[in-house]
């Protein structure tokens, strides 16, 4: 791998995780304003898709897809949409920092999938790390992670489900035909597909209202642009250049950002058992990623498409 590509990939991974960590702040603000989860996600993904269409057209990107490409993109869009819906459900039921920390177990899902389906070297250490991270999630769930107005069991289950869907998305971006699609076009199609799903869900559950409050629009734009458009396009850049495993390692900034915002802005609880749970999850994931050698996979990867 060229040094320049690696530096760009690492910088993109850091930017993606840091900006995605802002999502709970904007999401909770919109939920507090009375928007339903489907309304929040419809605005989030719809505006982000429109922004990327404009950016793609301005830079001369091609949005052409073959029939086989469209099927892959639709599957990736479904996985990414499911991740967002699970996380909104988690934010509404448990502390946003706890939800984001549980979600950070997705690198273990990536590692497990690469071992099971792509013949990467099996590791007892990875299996042990998965067990440790599950224990950490249990401590977070039992250690005052609730928001006081929700179902902690539902929130924890939703956060855990987001681990599987997001891990599947990251593996799919790297190991399917999506790896050769322009990054801007791929992200735009994924978001557009998700927006259609959320709009349909909104219409079936009471409709999607037009927002006429300027303050609420600031939350919408904050969620749609830095926390969605920027985080997703930089995520794809990172995966294509340094692989899903190394990209996942830099995702540690995401839960740390969310925990800090949750405590500082929303007054979310931070108990000893919750702190131990966070340490177990971050430690288990980091140790596995540090032990894995990504160089072999980088050499086999196709050149980045955008």
PLY file of the C-alpha trace (Angstrom):
ply
format ascii 1.0
element vertex 306
property float x
property float y
property float z
element edge 305
property int vertex1
property int vertex2
end_header
0.00 0.00 0.00
1.29 3.50 -0.87
2.10 5.65 2.16
-0.08 8.47 0.85
-3.12 6.22 0.58
-2.52 4.89 4.09
-2.29 8.39 5.56
-5.49 9.43 3.77
-7.19 6.27 5.00
-6.19 6.82 8.63
-7.19 10.50 8.52
-10.53 9.52 6.98
-11.15 6.90 9.67
-10.45 9.42 12.45
-12.73 12.03 10.83
-15.49 9.46 10.32
-15.54 8.23 13.91
-15.27 11.70 15.45
-18.11 13.17 13.37
-20.31 10.10 13.80
-19.90 10.51 17.56
-21.93 13.72 17.27
-25.01 11.80 16.05
-26.50 11.13 19.52
-26.44 14.86 20.37
-28.43 15.89 17.30
-30.68 12.82 17.37
-31.73 13.33 20.98
-32.40 17.00 20.27
-34.78 16.10 17.44
-36.53 13.39 19.47
-36.99 15.93 22.28
-38.55 18.32 19.74
-41.28 15.72 19.11
-40.07 14.06 15.91
-40.56 10.33 15.54
-37.56 8.07 14.81
-38.73 7.67 11.20
-39.01 11.45 10.80
-35.53 11.98 12.25
-34.02 9.38 9.93
-35.96 10.56 6.86
-34.54 14.06 7.23
-31.11 12.76 8.15
-30.64 10.44 5.21
-32.64 12.45 2.67
-30.69 15.69 3.17
-27.37 13.84 3.32
-28.17 12.08 0.02
-29.11 15.39 -1.66
-25.88 16.96 -0.39
-23.81 14.12 -1.83
-25.64 14.26 -5.17
-24.75 17.95 -5.44
-21.14 17.28 -4.40
-20.87 14.39 -6.87
-22.26 16.39 -9.78
-20.03 19.35 -8.95
-16.93 17.14 -9.05
-17.92 15.15 -12.14
-18.59 11.82 -10.40
-20.35 9.06 -12.28
-23.52 7.68 -10.70
-23.98 4.91 -13.25
-24.53 1.42 -11.81
-24.90 -1.95 -13.48
-27.75 -4.26 -12.53
-25.42 -6.41 -10.42
-24.03 -3.32 -8.70
-27.53 -2.11 -7.85
-28.36 -5.33 -6.03
-25.21 -5.08 -3.90
-25.85 -1.39 -3.14
-29.45 -2.15 -2.13
-28.24 -4.79 0.35
-25.67 -2.38 1.77
-28.33 0.32 2.02
-30.60 -2.04 3.95
-27.80 -2.89 6.41
-26.88 0.78 6.91
-30.52 1.81 7.36
-31.06 -0.96 9.91
-28.00 0.27 11.81
-29.38 3.79 12.04
-32.83 2.65 13.14
-31.32 0.40 15.82
-29.16 3.23 17.14
-32.05 5.71 17.31
-34.03 3.09 19.22
-31.06 2.62 21.56
-30.61 6.38 22.10
-34.28 6.68 23.03
-34.04 3.96 25.68
-30.54 4.00 27.20
-27.84 6.59 27.70
-26.38 7.67 24.35
-22.82 7.06 25.58
-23.69 3.50 26.59
-25.43 2.87 23.25
-22.43 4.17 21.30
-20.00 2.12 23.38
-21.97 -1.09 22.81
-22.14 -0.22 19.11
-18.33 -0.02 19.12
-18.23 -3.81 19.39
-18.75 -3.87 15.59
-15.01 -4.41 14.93
-15.38 -7.80 16.59
-18.28 -8.57 14.26
-16.05 -7.54 11.34
-13.20 -9.75 12.57
-15.53 -12.72 13.11
-17.09 -12.33 9.65
-13.69 -12.11 7.98
-12.63 -15.32 9.73
-15.86 -17.19 8.96
-16.46 -16.13 5.36
-13.15 -14.84 3.96
-10.66 -17.38 5.35
-8.79 -15.02 7.64
-6.74 -16.69 10.34
-8.92 -17.89 13.23
-7.98 -16.62 16.66
-8.91 -17.73 20.15
-8.01 -14.22 21.23
-10.83 -12.82 19.10
-13.32 -15.24 20.63
-12.13 -14.29 24.12
-12.43 -10.59 23.25
-16.01 -11.12 22.09
-16.82 -12.74 25.44
-15.16 -9.87 27.34
-17.01 -7.25 25.28
-20.35 -8.99 25.93
-19.56 -8.82 29.65
-18.84 -5.12 29.20
-22.18 -4.61 27.47
-23.91 -6.39 30.36
-22.22 -4.08 32.86
-23.24 -1.04 30.87
-26.83 -2.26 30.76
-26.90 -2.94 34.50
-24.83 0.04 35.57
-27.25 2.92 35.26
-27.21 3.24 31.48
-30.92 3.97 31.28
-32.19 7.43 30.46
-35.00 7.20 32.97
-37.77 7.15 30.36
-37.35 4.04 28.29
-36.86 0.31 28.19
-33.19 -0.52 29.00
-33.57 -4.09 27.70
-34.91 -2.84 24.36
-32.22 -0.17 24.11
-29.42 -2.63 24.84
-30.80 -5.18 22.38
-31.07 -2.51 19.67
-27.49 -1.36 20.28
-26.29 -4.98 20.06
-28.20 -5.50 16.80
-26.50 -2.41 15.36
-23.19 -4.20 15.92
-24.17 -6.96 13.49
-25.70 -4.73 10.82
-22.84 -2.21 10.84
-20.23 -4.96 10.82
-21.97 -6.50 7.81
-21.97 -3.14 6.05
-18.23 -2.62 6.56
-17.36 -6.12 5.35
-19.65 -5.66 2.34
-18.03 -2.38 1.29
-14.60 -4.01 1.21
-15.36 -7.51 -0.09
-18.08 -7.10 -2.73
-18.46 -5.30 -6.05
-19.05 -2.15 -3.98
-15.27 -1.84 -3.55
-15.00 -0.73 -7.20
-17.85 1.80 -7.11
-16.94 5.47 -6.72
-17.06 6.31 -3.00
-19.32 9.35 -3.36
-21.75 7.49 -5.63
-21.81 4.44 -3.35
-22.50 6.50 -0.23
-25.14 8.53 -2.05
-27.02 5.43 -3.23
-26.83 3.83 0.23
-28.24 6.97 1.84
-30.88 7.46 -0.82
-32.08 3.90 -0.42
-32.22 4.35 3.34
-34.14 7.62 3.01
-36.81 5.89 0.91
-37.17 3.16 3.52
-37.53 5.69 6.34
-40.02 7.82 4.39
-42.12 4.71 3.79
-41.92 3.86 7.49
-42.92 7.41 8.39
-45.95 7.42 6.09
-47.10 4.10 7.56
-46.79 5.38 11.12
-48.35 8.83 11.01
-46.54 10.72 8.27
-43.43 12.89 7.99
-44.08 16.46 9.06
-42.47 19.55 7.52
-40.20 21.31 10.00
-40.79 25.06 10.22
-38.71 25.85 13.32
-35.23 27.31 12.54
-33.74 25.92 15.76
-34.91 22.41 14.88
-33.43 22.82 11.40
-30.02 23.43 12.97
-30.26 20.01 14.60
-31.39 18.46 11.30
-28.48 19.97 9.37
-26.01 19.02 12.08
-27.22 15.42 11.97
-27.46 15.22 8.16
-24.17 16.87 7.20
-21.25 16.34 9.61
-22.74 13.37 11.49
-24.00 11.58 8.36
-22.71 12.82 5.00
-19.17 13.57 6.18
-18.92 10.55 8.49
-20.18 8.09 5.86
-18.13 9.32 2.91
-14.95 9.38 5.02
-15.84 5.89 6.29
-15.93 4.54 2.73
-12.65 6.32 1.90
-11.05 4.71 4.94
-12.35 1.18 4.32
-11.15 1.21 0.71
-7.66 2.42 1.65
-6.81 0.70 4.93
-9.43 -2.07 5.18
-12.36 -2.63 7.55
-10.24 -3.93 10.44
-7.88 -0.97 10.80
-10.75 1.45 10.11
-12.63 -0.13 13.00
-9.71 0.52 15.36
-9.97 4.27 14.89
-13.70 4.01 15.60
-12.83 4.28 19.31
-13.25 8.04 18.97
-16.96 7.52 18.31
-18.04 6.17 21.73
-15.63 8.47 23.57
-17.18 11.50 21.86
-20.69 10.25 22.58
-19.92 9.49 26.25
-18.41 12.94 26.78
-21.39 14.69 25.16
-23.88 12.52 27.04
-22.35 13.34 30.42
-21.66 17.01 29.71
-24.79 18.00 27.78
-27.49 15.53 28.83
-26.35 14.78 32.37
-26.29 11.05 31.70
-25.15 8.81 34.58
-21.58 7.57 34.73
-21.32 4.82 37.35
-18.40 2.62 38.31
-19.90 -0.47 36.67
-20.63 1.56 33.56
-17.03 2.79 33.49
-15.77 -0.80 33.84
-18.07 -1.86 31.00
-16.68 0.87 28.73
-13.10 -0.12 29.57
-13.83 -3.80 28.88
-15.39 -3.09 25.48
-12.77 -0.58 24.32
-9.95 -2.74 25.66
-11.22 -5.98 24.08
-11.74 -4.36 20.69
-8.44 -2.48 20.73
-6.38 -5.52 21.72
-7.85 -7.62 18.92
-7.30 -4.92 16.33
-3.74 -4.25 17.47
-2.91 -7.96 17.18
-4.28 -8.27 13.66
-1.98 -7.70 10.73
-3.89 -5.84 8.05
-1.04 -5.73 5.53
-1.98 -8.94 3.73
-5.54 -7.75 3.15
-4.36 -4.32 2.02
-2.20 -5.87 -0.70
-5.13 -7.87 -1.98
-7.53 -4.93 -1.99
-8.50 -3.27 -5.30
-7.34 0.31 -5.82
-9.67 2.88 -4.24
-12.41 4.11 -6.56
-12.85 7.55 -5.09
0 1
1 2
2 3
3 4
4 5
5 6
6 7
7 8
8 9
9 10
10 11
11 12
12 13
13 14
14 15
15 16
16 17
17 18
18 19
19 20
20 21
21 22
22 23
23 24
24 25
25 26
26 27
27 28
28 29
29 30
30 31
31 32
32 33
33 34
34 35
35 36
36 37
37 38
38 39
39 40
40 41
41 42
42 43
43 44
44 45
45 46
46 47
47 48
48 49
49 50
50 51
51 52
52 53
53 54
54 55
55 56
56 57
57 58
58 59
59 60
60 61
61 62
62 63
63 64
64 65
65 66
66 67
67 68
68 69
69 70
70 71
71 72
72 73
73 74
74 75
75 76
76 77
77 78
78 79
79 80
80 81
81 82
82 83
83 84
84 85
85 86
86 87
87 88
88 89
89 90
90 91
91 92
92 93
93 94
94 95
95 96
96 97
97 98
98 99
99 100
100 101
101 102
102 103
103 104
104 105
105 106
106 107
107 108
108 109
109 110
110 111
111 112
112 113
113 114
114 115
115 116
116 117
117 118
118 119
119 120
120 121
121 122
122 123
123 124
124 125
125 126
126 127
127 128
128 129
129 130
130 131
131 132
132 133
133 134
134 135
135 136
136 137
137 138
138 139
139 140
140 141
141 142
142 143
143 144
144 145
145 146
146 147
147 148
148 149
149 150
150 151
151 152
152 153
153 154
154 155
155 156
156 157
157 158
158 159
159 160
160 161
161 162
162 163
163 164
164 165
165 166
166 167
167 168
168 169
169 170
170 171
171 172
172 173
173 174
174 175
175 176
176 177
177 178
178 179
179 180
180 181
181 182
182 183
183 184
184 185
185 186
186 187
187 188
188 189
189 190
190 191
191 192
192 193
193 194
194 195
195 196
196 197
197 198
198 199
199 200
200 201
201 202
202 203
203 204
204 205
205 206
206 207
207 208
208 209
209 210
210 211
211 212
212 213
213 214
214 215
215 216
216 217
217 218
218 219
219 220
220 221
221 222
222 223
223 224
224 225
225 226
226 227
227 228
228 229
229 230
230 231
231 232
232 233
233 234
234 235
235 236
236 237
237 238
238 239
239 240
240 241
241 242
242 243
243 244
244 245
245 246
246 247
247 248
248 249
249 250
250 251
251 252
252 253
253 254
254 255
255 256
256 257
257 258
258 259
259 260
260 261
261 262
262 263
263 264
264 265
265 266
266 267
267 268
268 269
269 270
270 271
271 272
272 273
273 274
274 275
275 276
276 277
277 278
278 279
279 280
280 281
281 282
282 283
283 284
284 285
285 286
286 287
287 288
288 289
289 290
290 291
291 292
292 293
293 294
294 295
295 296
296 297
297 298
298 299
299 300
300 301
301 302
302 303
303 304
304 305
